Amino acid sequence: MKPFVLLPYLLAMLLCATPFGVVLQLPALWFLTDATYHANVYSLQQPGLSLCMLAKGYRLHALTVQADIDARTLDMLLEKKKGYVICSPPITQALCDFERVGEEVVFVGMGQANQEGPLFDRMILTQSDERIWQEALDTTKREALYIRSSDAHSLPKRFPTDLIVTKEESESDEQFAQRIGQTLQTNPIIHLYAPSLGAWALPLAGKDTLLWTVEASFRNVIPPANLYGVVAEDLCQAFMQLLESETEDIVVEKRLFTGREMRGSWL
């Protein structure tokens, strides 16, 4: 093949390779997570989160480890690594008593303020999700039912009390499921909002006529076709705030991720 024929192909290859080479030169941001948090929270945000970090000049890498990771494994895993290492809430809890590892790593924990330990340089503080559930309920009509656990502290405002069902402490899961079923029979309910799930949800999860909005940790309990949305930490907002601010503690907001943002959803 003649040189002038090869030239367009070589230019095209060069144009494709240049952005890839630039990305490889960016500093890495490591997210140390357990398998459960990866499946329920990280995976639904990963595509947008990666682009979000690229826009800030970082390559995002997720490292999935055992929730009970030990110091030796952590040391081996992070050998020769530099930059930010952000830990999921379960990993933060597992590492809160660990001593400092490496001088070129900035450890960032996720969780409550009482989980701060000698290992962590900064913290992403998670909040209760009362606000986001209230906002979600504010957009609904009467075709929704809000289900509360027996230890729930908050009660939704501006929402019909007859469409709020609270599990009693003395009530079994079977009895609670039956009571919810009776409520569904007497009201045109199509959407269940449940911050917490128990065994009571299993008989209801397979009903084709119901849509669910649940906390992200219960995401895989509900069939994808019935899952309207999940409430989870907004990792993009949290990570961007971490990179833009020098304060030790960052507060992460929770938000509703609808079916349009999740693979295998009903939308």
C-alpha positions, 0 to 999 in steps of 0.5 A: 500500500502506498504511503499517501494511502496509509496516511489517513489511517495513521492520522486517525489512529493518532487522534484516537490514541492521544486522548487515551494517552492523556487520560493515562497521565491523570492522577488516580483516585482510588475508591476502596469498597466492599462488594455489597456497597459496590453492587447497591450504590457504586454500580448505579453511579459508576458511568457518570461518576467516572466522567465527573472525575475525569472532568476534575482531572482524575482517573477513578479506580474502584477496588473491591475488597472483603468487608473485614480487610486486615492491615496486611492486605491493605498495605499490600493493596496500596503499595506504591499507590499515591493520591486519594483513597476513599473508603466506602462506609463498611470499609471505613468501619473496618479500618477505623482503628487502623494506624497510618499506612503510607505517606503518599496516600490521603485516606478519606473515610465515609460514615458517621463522625464517631467513625473517624480514626487515626488512619483517615485524613478526611471524612465524608459524613453521611446524613440521615435520609429523612429530607430526601424521603420527604421530598420524594413524597412531596411529588406523589399523589394519593396512589402511594403508601409510605411504610415505616419500620418500628424504630423509625423516628421521623414521620412524613409531613404533608402526607395523608396519615391514612397512607402511612403504615408503621410496623408495631414492635409486637407485630410479626412480619407476616402480620405486617404483610397482611396489614399492608395487603389489606391497605392495598385492597382498600386504596388504589395504591401503585407505589410503595415508599419503604426506607427499610425492608424486612421479611414482610416485603417478600410476599409483596415484592413480586406483585406486578402492579406495584412500584417500589422506592427503597433505600439503596441497600435493599436495591436487589430485593425488588425485581428490576421491573418493579423498582422505581427508584433508590435513595443513596449517597450522591457520590459525584457530589461528595467526591467533587466537594472533596476535591474542591475543598480543603476542609477535613469533613465533607457532608454528603447529601443523599438523592433519589436515583430513578429508574431512568438512571438505573440499568434494567429499570422499568423505564 
